[in-house]
Amino acid sequence: MNSDSPAATLTTESSAKPEKRPFAIYGMPWAYFVIFSALVLIALYLGKLPQGMIGAFALMIVIGAVFGLIGDKTPIINTFLGGGAVVIIFGSAALSTFAVIPKYALETMTTFMKGGGFLDFYIAALITGSIMGMNRELLKRAAVRYLPVILGGVAVSLGLCALFGHLTGYGAKKALLFISVPIMGGGMGAGAVPLSKIFGESLGTDPATMLSVMVPAVALGNAMAIVAGGLLDRLGKTVRFLSGDGELMRVKSESEKDLEAQKEGAGERERFDLVRMGAGLFIATCFFAAGAILNKFFPAVHGYAWMILSVAFVKILGILPARFEVCSWQWFQFVMTNLTGVLLVGIGIAYTDLQEVYAAFSAHYLLLVFVTVFGAIIGAGFVGKLVGFFPIEAAVTGGLCMANMGGTGDVAVLSASRRMELMPFAQISSRIGGAFMLILSSVILQILS
């Protein structure tokens, strides 16, 4: 048969079908993943899982990969509820709550997350890399417009909660002080705990009693914020003009020189290099140390906030050579791609108590938590649109990242909404916004008491 004939051409084209990739989990064929996971589980239930980061990493990778796969493949959950991120967090929390995992392993993972500083390690990489990978003009323009977005989310959130508290008979004052303010206050350690002390001293009540009332609200608000993050991602895919696909705002005016620099930087970022990632690791940890140093001398501002300001200052002024910005970005990409599932397992194990969430369930309570989170979304999204931000991104960062549980909630919400590159703005909400809520709560108490 003539090789140039249509029949020959058809035969050649049909034989050149794309090769099917084998089903893989965590970057390896599923059969290998099952074998390695079996080794981890055997060690776990024999009581021989190594202590420290080795055992923690091994077990958390297995749990994160399996729950992440389930969430990403389950209909409705994968399209409307945040997919793998939500299943990893609440699935891991269930393993802890129902004692499916031996106590010694739970303690190992909790220590790794808290005492071992894995959360700080992860956030340092994300803050440094995401800011260094941002468009410089975008960073300059977005920074000055972000505070009104936070204020918009807080105002609508607190207003709606007080209104519905009054309408449902729960009480506007009670709803405001014990539900909406704690939810918008920046999590547990930087929010609920200091708020309980402020409220206890002002109201003449034991702070422990105040905390027991606030904790369920914070936990439920965090859970709803994570789910809402997944729903907003879905909304952004359906109503395209609402979403920037991870960009907070569009940069409309750039010089040709800056545009070319951005293109060159993008090309450099695509060429991943192991040595560059090592330098990025070092740079991220050094900026974290810089934040701790500044916090030492100015303790009123959280170390995370100082870290964000330090990285942004260096980026805006172009102090760090472009090649080191690339190093930071590449390390951030490595950490986000490979360790997000691990971190989400830690959030579920160490920071999510399903019993506290369950204890708070009642129609009135759930409604008030819902309107608090919903108000944060609407207020931040609307004000964000007014100042030139994409509404979805503004609602996620200025709204949901105020309503979640601080740093751990930021990771969960951004993962569920598939916008992890917005971590710097999420941290501004959690840290600076959380500090603002402590001041605001004192003012509210003075007005209402």
C-alpha positions, 0 to 999 in steps of 0.5 A, a space after each residue: 500500500 502506498 504510504 501516501 494513500 489516505 488509508 495509510 494515513 488513517 492507519 498511522 493516525 489511529 496507531 498514534 493514540 496517546 498513551 494512557 498514563 497509569 493510575 498514580 497516587 502521590 506521584 507513583 503507580 498505585 500498586 507501589 503506593 499500596 505496598 509502601 502504605 502497607 509498610 507504614 500501617 504495619 509499623 503503626 499497629 505494631 507500635 513501631 512507627 518511628 517517632 519524630 518527623 520520619 514517622 509523622 511524615 510517613 503516616 500523614 502522607 498515607 492519610 493525606 493521599 488516600 483522603 485527598 483521592 477520595 475527596 477529589 473523586 467523590 461527586 458533589 464533594 469534588 465540585 461543591 465542597 472543596 474536594 480533597 482538602 475538606 475530606 482530608 481535614 475532617 477525615 483526619 479529625 474523625 480518625 483522631 476522635 474515634 481513636 482509629 489511630 493509636 494514641 502514640 501516633 496521634 501524639 507524634 503528629 500533634 507534636 510535629 505540627 505544634 512543637 515541631 513547627 511544621 505549620 510555621 515551616 509551611 507558611 514561611 515557604 508560602 508567604 515568601 514564595 508567593 510574594 516573591 512570585 507576584 507581579 511587583 505592580 500588583 503588589 504595590 496597588 493591592 496592598 493599599 486597597 486591602 484594608 477596606 476589604 477586611 473592614 467591609 467583611 467585618 461590618 456586614 458579618 457582625 451586622 447580619 449576626 446581630 440582626 439575626 440574633 435579634 430576630 431569632 430571639 437568641 439576642 443581638 448582644 449575645 450573638 455579636 459577642 459570643 458568635 460573630 466577634 470570636 469567629 472573625 477574631 483570628 482563630 483560637 490562640 490569637 483570637 478566642 483565647 485573648 477575647 475570652 480574657 477581655 470579655 471575662 474581665 469586662 463582664 466579671 466572668 471566668 475567662 474559661 467559661 467565656 472560652 467554652 462558649 466561643 470555641 464551638 463558634 470558632 470551630 463551626 465558623 472554620 468548618 463553614 469557611 472551608 466548605 464556602 471556599 470550595 463553593 466559591 471556587 465552583 462559583 468562579 468557574 461558573 460565573 467567570 467575571 467574578 473570578 481572577 483564577 487566583 489573581 486578586 486584581 488585574 494589573 492594567 498598566 505596566 511599562 514594556 520593560 516591566 512586562 518583559 521582566 515578568 515574561 523572563 521571570 516566568 520562563 525562569 520559574 518554569 526551569 526547576 532546579 534542586 539547588 535553587 529550591 535549596 536556596 529558596 528554603 534558606 531564604 524562607 526560613 531567614 525571612 521567618 527569623 526576620 519576622 521573629 526579630 521584629 516581633 521581639 522589639 515590636 510585640 504588638 504586631 505578630 511575627 507573621 505580619 512582620 514577615 509579610 511586611 519584610 518580604 513585601 518591602 524587599 519585593 517592592 523595592 527590588 532589593 533581592 536579585 531576580 534569581 533569588 526571587 525565582 529560588 523562593 518561588 520554586 521552593 514555594 511550588 515544591 512545598 505546596 505541591 508535595 506537602 499540602 496534604 500532609 499539613 491538612 492531615 495535621 490540621 485535622 488531627 491537631 486543631 479540629 475537635 469534632 466533639 466541640 463542633 457537634 456539641 454546638 449543633 442547634 438550629 439557632 446557633 448554626 444559623 448565626 454562624 452561617 450568617 456570620 460567614 456569609 456576611 464576611 463573604 458578601 461584605 469583602 466581595 462587594 468592597 473588593 469589587 469597588 476597589 478593583 479586586 476580583 470578588 471571589 478572591 476578595 471574598 476568600 482572603 478578606 472574608 473567609 480568611 477572617 472567619 477561619 481559625 488563623 494560620 491553619 484555617 488559611 491553609 485549609 480555606 485556600 486549599 479548598 478554594 484552590 487559591 494557595 498563591 493568595 497566602 500573603 493576603 490571607 495572613 494579613 487577614 488572620 494576623 493584622 485583621 485578627 489584631 484589629 478585632 481585639 481592639 474592636 471587641 474592646 470598643 464594642 464592650 464599652 458601647 454595649 456594657 
